[in-house]
Structures are given as C-alpha cells and as structure tokens.
Amino acid sequence: MECSTSSTHRDSEITQQIHTIDAFAASVSKSFQSIKTTGQQTAKTQVQLEEVKDKLKEVEDELVKVLAEKTRKEAKRMALLDAIASAKARVGNLNSSIQEVRTRKQEYISFLSQQSLALAASEGRLNEGIEHTDETHEAISWYNRVLGFHVKGGRGVKFTFKNINLKNPNEEYSFTVFHDKNTYTLLRCEPSFDGIEELVHELNKTDGLFKFVRVMRKKFQEALVQGSLVLTTVNPGESAFISSSAPGTSVRSDSTTMENEHEVERSGSSAQLKKKQVRRRKSLARLSPDSASSVRQSPRLKEIKYKGCLPPHLMLRAELPRFSCRHNSLLRLLSVC
C-alpha cells in the first residue's frame, strides 16, 4: 500500500515537473518570440536612427550655412552701420563747411558792398577831381591868355603878369617870392614900386599869398598909371625884402636899379608924360572895379558862365579863391625852391 502511494506521489511530482517544464518552455518560447520582435524593432529603430543621424547631419550642415550667412550679413550690417556713421560725420562736416562758406560769402558780399560804395565814392571824388582839374586848367589857361599870368619855379617862385600895359601888352611885370621857415622873402620885383616892404610884411602877417598876388598886380597897374615904376633887381646875397612872421620885426630893403628890355620908357617932357598918363588912366578904367559894378551885381554863377566876357580883375577875384587848395602845394614849391 505504501508502495502504491509513493508511486502515485512520484507520478504526481513528475507530472507537476513536466507541467513546470512545459510552462518554462512556453515561457522561453514567448521570451524568444518577444526578443525576436524586440530585435526586429531594434533593427528598424537602428535604421531610423541612421536616417535621423543623416538628417541631423544635413540639418547641422544647413545650420552651419545659415550661421555663416548670418555672420556675413551681420558683418555687412556692421559695415553698413559704420559707413552710415561715417557718412553722417561727413554730412556734419559738410554742413559746417557750408555754414562757414555761407558766412564767408556774407562777409565777402558785405566787403564787396562796402568796396563798391567806397569805389563809387572814390569815382565820385575822382570825377570831381577831374572836373576840378579841368576847371583849374581852364582857369590857368584863361589867366595865361587874358591876364598873361605865369608861375615858374627856380630860386623861389616867379609870378609874371602881362596885359597890364595896353600900349605894350607883352611887357612883363614880375616878382619872385621865396618861402622858408614860415617866412616869405621877396627876392626880385621887376619893375619895383614904393610900398613893397609893407606888402611883404602883411603877407607874412596874414599868410595870404593869393591876396598878395592880386595886390601886386593891382599895384603894378596903379604904379603904371602914376608913372612911378622903376625896374630893379634884388639879389638875395646883397639885399632882400624880408618880413618876419612875428610882429614888430623891422623890414630892410636896398634895391639896385637896372635896365632891361621890359623897362618903361619915360619921356623927358612933362606934356608927353601927361598924355601917356591920360591914356593909361583911360585904359586902366576899363579894368578898374568901379567900371564893372554892373557885372558885380550879377550872380557868381553868371560870372563864371560868361567869364570870357568879364574884365580881367573880376575873373581874378572870382577864380583865385577856387585855387586855395593849391596853397599848400605852392608853399612846398616855395620851400623846395
């Protein structure tokens, strides 16, 4: 009995072990099947991984290209920014230069305007000077033609008159004046007459050279009418009519008489002398201020307009003041001579 029980027990264990082995075999089979499936999936995954790697490499290459392009564009952008900044700086400099040029242009325009005004004023003064010079030359020509008035430099300045003696219009009446250290000296007077010392003293006192010239011509006329002219020559080394500019200075004069071709012929008989004096008074009356009162009543403009028709003494009075501006140059000429 015990033997059958143990045999039964063994059979059940064997059966159980067989079932266990079958289950294990089935489990191993399933495991192999699962491993196979997993291997297949792994192979597929490996293929996909390779594909992904290839795509990733392509993407990396594309990324490198994109980064390179980005870097190039960034460098280009920075270069453009630098160029823009440089252009802006140049534009600023150009604006400053343009402003400076405009400022200089305005200064030049102002300077040119001032120069134009100055040029116009200079042209006006030049035209006035030319007109004044023409009038001066015309008046001097009139003096030379009508009055026979001439001025000559040398040892002093020699003033010569003609047309005083109507009987002999070419007869010369002259005097020479020397100016030094604000003092006038009469070097020569041909012909001489009384009262010259007082005239020279008055000249040094008033410094009125043109008045002195007019007075000398008038004195020549008066002395010619009175018949008191004497031809004299005064040498500076021997004697001179000198009058100091200070008041109260004495005047010394020693004149020596000499004859020349311009000496006035004096008649021995009183009858002939009287006849000459009468004729000279009549001729001088034409030149006297009293005989031209009607002319003096006219305006000075009319005198200048018709100066060719005026008596010489009126033209001398009307024209000589216009040449007062030449006084200083004449003084320089006197000093040099």
CORHUHU-V657592 format. One record per residue. SS is DSSP state (~ for helix, > for strand, _ for the rest). PSI is psi in degrees with one decimal (NA if undefined). OMEGA is omega in whole degrees, 0 to 359 (none if undefined). Layout:
BEGIN
<<SS:PSI:OMEGA> <SS:PSI:OMEGA>>
END
This chain:
BEGIN
<<_:-45.5:177> <~:-35.8:179> <~:-39.3:180> <~:-33.1:179> <~:-43.5:180> <~:-36.8:179> <~:-38.9:179> <~:-39.6:180> <~:-37.5:180> <~:-42.0:180> <~:-39.8:180> <~:-36.3:178> <~:-41.5:180> <~:-42.8:180> <~:-41.6:180> <~:-42.2:179> <~:-38.9:179> <~:-44.8:178> <~:-38.2:180> <~:-41.4:180> <~:-41.5:179> <~:-42.7:179> <~:-39.7:180> <~:-40.9:180> <~:-42.1:179> <~:-39.6:179> <~:-40.5:179> <~:-40.1:179> <~:-43.5:178> <~:-40.1:180> <~:-45.1:177> <~:-42.8:180> <~:-41.6:179> <~:-40.1:179> <~:-39.4:178> <~:-45.3:180> <~:-42.3:179> <~:-39.8:178> <~:-42.4:178> <~:-45.0:179> <~:-37.0:179> <~:-40.1:178> <~:-45.2:178> <~:-43.2:180> <~:-37.0:178> <~:-41.9:177> <~:-44.6:178> <~:-37.4:179> <~:-41.6:178> <~:-42.1:178> <~:-41.9:179> <~:-39.5:178> <~:-43.0:179> <~:-45.3:178> <~:-40.1:179> <~:-39.5:178> <~:-41.8:177> <~:-41.2:179> <~:-40.6:178> <~:-43.9:177> <~:-42.6:178> <~:-37.8:178> <~:-40.5:178> <~:-43.4:178> <~:-42.8:180> <~:-42.7:179> <~:-40.1:178> <~:-43.2:178> <~:-40.0:179> <~:-43.0:179> <~:-42.5:179> <~:-44.5:179> <~:-37.1:178> <~:-41.2:177> <~:-41.0:178> <~:-39.9:178> <~:-43.0:178> <~:-39.9:177> <~:-41.2:177> <~:-40.6:178> <~:-42.8:177> <~:-41.7:179> <~:-40.4:178> <~:-43.7:179> <~:-43.1:178> <~:-40.6:178> <~:-41.2:178> <~:-40.3:178> <~:-43.1:178> <~:-39.1:178> <~:-41.3:177> <~:-43.8:177> <~:-40.6:178> <~:-39.2:177> <~:-41.7:177> <~:-42.8:178> <~:-41.3:179> <~:-41.1:179> <~:-42.0:177> <~:-41.6:179> <~:-40.9:178> <~:-41.3:178> <~:-46.4:178> <~:-35.6:178> <~:-43.8:178> <~:-40.3:177> <~:-43.4:179> <~:-40.5:179> <~:-44.0:178> <~:-42.8:179> <~:-44.2:179> <~:-36.4:178> <~:-44.6:178> <~:-42.3:179> <~:-35.3:178> <~:-43.1:178> <~:-44.0:179> <~:-38.7:178> <~:-41.3:178> <~:-42.5:178> <~:-41.1:179> <~:-40.4:177> <~:-39.3:177> <~:-45.9:178> <~:-37.6:179> <~:-43.6:178> <~:-41.7:177> <~:-41.6:178> <~:-40.7:178> <~:-43.0:179> <~:-42.8:179> <~:-39.3:178> <~:-41.5:178> <~:-43.5:178> <~:-39.0:179> <~:-46.6:179> <~:-38.0:179> <~:-43.1:180> <~:-41.3:179> <~:-41.1:177> <~:-37.6:178> <~:-42.3:177> <~:-45.9:182> <~:-35.6:185> <~:-47.0:187> <~:-48.2:183> <~:-13.0:184> <_:37.2:184> <_:126.5:180> <>:145.8:176> <>:131.0:183> <>:133.9:179> <>:165.6:181> <_:-132.4:171> <_:87.0:190> <_:-173.8:179> <>:126.7:183> <>:124.5:176> <>:125.0:183> <>:135.8:177> <>:144.3:168> <_:-173.7:178> <_:27.9:174> <_:-46.9:177> <_:105.9:183> <~:-24.2:177> <~:-34.2:178> <~:82.1:185> <_:-26.8:182> <_:-2.2:179> <_:131.3:186> <_:139.9:173> <>:121.2:188> <>:160.0:172> <>:152.2:183> <>:129.5:183> <>:135.7:176> <>:135.9:182> <>:124.7:179> <>:130.9:177> <_:48.6:177> <_:26.1:180> <>:130.4:176> <>:137.9:178> <>:128.7:177> <>:108.2:183> <>:-32.7:187> <>:143.9:175> <>:115.5:183> <>:113.1:353> <_:165.6:182> <>:164.3:177> <_:167.8:182> <_:148.0:175> <_:9.0:181> <~:-35.9:181> <~:-43.0:180> <~:-36.9:179> <~:-41.5:179> <~:-40.1:177> <~:-42.3:178> <~:-36.6:178> <~:-45.6:179> <~:-26.6:181> <~:-41.3:185> <~:-16.6:183> <_:30.6:180> <_:80.7:185> <~:-43.0:183> <~:-36.5:175> <~:-39.2:179> <~:-40.2:179> <~:-44.4:179> <~:-42.2:181> <~:-39.1:179> <~:-41.9:178> <~:-41.0:179> <~:-39.1:179> <~:-38.1:175> <~:-43.6:180> <~:-46.7:181> <~:-43.1:180> <~:-33.7:178> <~:-40.9:179> <~:-41.6:182> <~:-14.2:180> <_:31.7:183> <_:18.1:180> <_:138.4:177> <>:124.5:179> <_:120.6:180> <>:154.1:174> <>:126.0:182> <_:115.5:179> <_:136.1:182> <_:-32.3:182> <_:-22.9:183> <_:-53.7:181> <_:158.0:181> <_:152.9:172> <>:101.0:184> <>:131.2:177> <_:120.5:182> <_:153.3:178> <_:-19.5:177> <_:142.6:181> <_:151.5:174> <_:0.0:180> <_:137.2:183> <_:153.5:178> <_:127.3:179> <_:140.7:179> <_:127.6:174> <_:111.5:183> <_:140.3:175> <>:134.7:184> <>:133.8:176> <_:147.4:181> <_:147.2:173> <_:-173.2:185> <_:-13.6:180> <_:10.1:182> <_:140.8:179> <_:127.6:179> <_:126.5:180> <_:134.6:182> <_:149.3:178> <_:-27.7:182> <_:141.9:180> <~:-27.8:180> <~:-46.3:179> <~:-37.8:178> <~:-41.3:179> <~:-41.2:179> <~:-42.5:178> <~:-42.2:180> <~:-38.2:178> <~:-46.3:180> <~:-39.8:180> <~:-36.5:177> <~:-40.8:179> <~:-42.6:180> <~:-36.0:179> <~:-25.6:179> <~:-28.7:177> <~:-29.6:182> <~:-4.6:185> <_:151.7:179> <~:-30.1:183> <~:-30.4:183> <~:-4.6:182> <~:31.3:181> <~:-34.4:180> <~:-32.7:179> <~:-37.6:181> <~:-20.3:179> <_:-15.1:180> <_:157.0:177> <_:155.7:181> <~:-30.6:178> <~:-38.6:179> <~:-35.2:178> <~:-41.7:181> <~:-37.9:182> <~:-39.8:181> <_:38.0:187> <~:-22.4:178> <~:-17.7:182> <~:-4.5:183> <_:155.0:173> <_:154.0:184> <~:-38.8:184> <~:-31.5:178> <~:-41.7:177> <~:-37.7:178> <~:-42.7:179> <~:-37.6:184> <~:-34.1:189> <~:-34.2:185> <~:-38.7:178> <~:-23.5:181> <~:-15.7:182> <~:21.7:179> <~:-25.6:178> <~:-18.1:179> <~:2.4:183> <~:-45.9:182> <~:-43.0:178> <~:-35.2:178> <~:-37.0:176> <~:-40.3:177> <~:-39.7:177> <~:-40.4:178> <~:-41.1:182> <~:-41.2:180> <~:-41.8:181> <_:NA:none>>
END
